[in-house]
Amino acid sequence: MGKPDETRPFIPVGIAVLTVSDTRSLADDRSGQVLADRIAEAGHRLVDRAIVTDDVDLIREKVLGWSRDDRIDVVITTGGTGFTGRDVTPDALEPIFEKRMDGFSAVFQRISYDKIGVSTIQSRATGGVVNATFVFVLPGSPGACKDAWDGILKAQLDYRHMPCNFVEIMPRLDEHLRRGAKG
């Protein structure tokens, strides 16, 4: 298990939270609130928060817009990762991932298995990179959001976490584009 290197500075990152739901509003969005609270407690910036319905085009449009916003380093979605007809968040976002983060899915499933057993197979939680922005697709339950934040994202979004973390590689997520531009 990694641990923080307290000699390194904490570097806050900008995060946007998207709740995907046909029924929730900001007033009763418990999962989005769990994430917003944890983001603030960790010292990061909640740059934006929104709710969209379970619609592929709306989900993709919101995440693509946020991925082009220089203030946003990370997008976290909650909801729409199951198998019902309206669960379309991974379907909306995986096609636009420039790089897919299979390890995020695997670790999330491992953490979830310890809490809910084999029921974890009903989630298609995933992660990837879109326009040099990390995107994490979480289930819609507050417990799943807590598990993903507490078990993965809190450490990986902390520059002090060793031996490695997402923050230290953020400046290099678009190096393939910069290299090509010099050519």
ZIUR-V547393 format. One record per helix or strand of 3 or more residues. SS is the DSSP state (@ for helix, = for strand). FROM is the first residue (numbers start at 1). TO is the last residue. If there is no record, write none. Layout:
BEGIN
<<SS | FROM | TO> <SS | FROM | TO>>
END
This chain:
BEGIN
<<= | 14 | 20> <@ | 26 | 28> <@ | 30 | 42> <= | 45 | 52> <@ | 56 | 67> <= | 74 | 78> <@ | 89 | 96> <@ | 102 | 122> <= | 126 | 130> <= | 133 | 138> <@ | 142 | 156> <@ | 166 | 172> <@ | 175 | 182>>
END
